[in-house]
């Protein structure tokens, strides 16, 4: 079981990757975060539930964070 601190750090790392356009597919993100695809999907879902607009850009072939412009 992952500690709350480790979980929070994973979410923060995922947000960093999204904000800096370094996130890719779920599998690529999982490799970067050293976790499973399922965990990445759960984290993406959690961030979306918290109000972040995250979509998969098919042209870029990566997940992107859509921020207010």
C-alpha positions in Angstrom: 0.0 0.0 0.0 1.3 3.5 -0.9 1.5 6.1 1.8 -0.5 9.3 1.6 2.8 11.2 1.1 3.9 9.0 -1.8 0.4 9.3 -3.4 0.5 13.1 -3.0 4.0 13.2 -4.5 2.8 11.1 -7.5 -0.1 13.4 -8.1 2.3 16.4 -8.0 4.7 14.8 -10.4 1.9 14.0 -12.8 0.8 17.6 -12.7 4.3 18.7 -13.4 4.5 16.4 -16.4 1.2 17.7 -17.7 2.0 21.3 -17.2 5.3 21.0 -18.9 3.9 18.9 -21.8 6.1 16.0 -20.8 3.3 13.5 -20.3 2.6 11.0 -23.0 0.4 8.0 -23.1 -0.8 6.3 -19.9 1.9 3.6 -20.4 4.6 6.3 -20.8 3.4 8.2 -17.8 3.4 4.9 -15.8 7.0 4.3 -16.7 8.0 7.8 -15.6 6.1 7.5 -12.3 7.2 3.9 -11.7 3.7 2.6 -11.3 1.0 0.7 -13.3 -1.3 2.0 -16.0 -4.2 1.5 -13.7 -2.6 3.8 -11.1 -2.1 6.5 -13.8 -5.7 6.2 -14.9 -6.8 6.5 -11.3 -4.6 9.6 -10.7 -5.8 11.2 -13.9 -9.4 10.6 -12.8 -8.7 12.1 -9.4 -7.1 15.2 -10.9 -10.1 15.6 -13.3 -12.5 15.2 -10.3 -10.5 18.0 -8.6 -11.2 20.3 -11.5 -8.3 19.9 -13.8 -9.2 19.7 -17.5 -7.0 16.9 -18.9 -7.5 15.5 -22.3 -5.6 13.1 -24.6 -4.5 14.9 -27.8 -4.5 12.4 -30.6 -2.3 14.6 -32.8 0.4 14.9 -30.2 -0.3 11.4 -28.8 -0.1 12.6 -25.2 -2.2 13.8 -22.3 -2.4 17.6 -22.0 -3.6 19.9 -19.3 -5.9 22.5 -20.6 -5.4 25.7 -18.6 -7.3 29.0 -18.8 -5.7 31.2 -21.5 
